Each structure stands twice: as structure tokens, then as C-alpha cells.
């Protein structure tokens, strides 16, 4: 038996104009977000190029770009909810991209079929994302918070890995918040 929690999952994205995107989520929430003021740091600044920014796509349940930059689905969901009643929430031109298997998401570790990632511009508290097949979960680095769905027999592996690598996870969290690429972390094994 699996435990289910509400984790936002991006299912559609459309470039509207400049650095504005229309984003649709699996829970039916959709709307626009302007990311122009948040494109700061070595990893995010290349997205100031309008052509690169317009090449947004779906990967690992969130948006990503060909240069490997992605965005936290939780923070995007919060931003869409905050602006959902805004008159700027209308849909502009551009193609909608359907969800696909992740390509260039910043993977920091992989073991026993579990893929560990962290997102640029993610929300607090510090955490990482784990995927196994179609299941995904968010785990706090220093707390006990969990959100998502994951096979219960695999959760102990995630906790053991997290406990062994807390300092490296914290370092990666701060690196990515500063717009720098994460470092790989040794797998469990």
C-alpha cells in the first residue's frame, strides 16, 4: 500500500512572451508566471536569452531547458496560484509541450533504480526529490517532511542515503540556490 500526497506535477507549458510562461499542472491549476526577475546566478542567467528561454519543455514533472536548467514544480505551482486571478493570466502564443521522460534534469545520485535530483530556484525547507518508475517523493534534508508517493520498501534506502550525505546535500542546496550546478553524490551501495 502506498501513501499518496499532493505533489505538483507540470503537464503542459507554453512560452507566452519574453520571460513569461503559461503552465498547466496535473491538479488542474494553470496560469502564467513571469520569471524575468528570478534569472540570477551562473546557471539561470543564460535563460535571459529569449530564444533559449522560449525553448522550454517538460521534464521530470517540471519545466526544463536544453542547457540543463530546471525549476521547482512546487515554487511554480505556488506562483501560479498567487497570480491565478490576475488579468495577466491569459494565454498567449506558443506551442504547448506535453510531459515526457526527463532528459537533462540535474541528477545528483542514482542507486537501486532510484534517481535523486534537486531543482534550481526551489522552495524552502531544503530538500531533494527522488523518483522510482512513476513514483516520486520530496524529502527534507534536515527535517522529517515527506510529500509524494513512493514504494514503502524503498523509503529506508532514501533515509539511509540522506543520513550519510546530509552535509553534501546541504552544500548542493546552497549551490543551486546561488544558481550553480550541483555536485554528484555517491550512491548507496
PyMOL commands that set and color helices and strands:
alter all, ss='L'
color gray80, all
select helices_A, chain A and resi 36-38+45-48+50-54+73-83+87-89+152-164+166-177
alter helices_A, ss='H'
color red, helices_A
select strands_A, chain A and resi 10-17+20-25+30-34+57-59+62-64+96-98+107-111+114-117+127-132+135-140+146-149
alter strands_A, ss='S'
color yellow, strands_A
deselect
rebuild
show_as cartoon
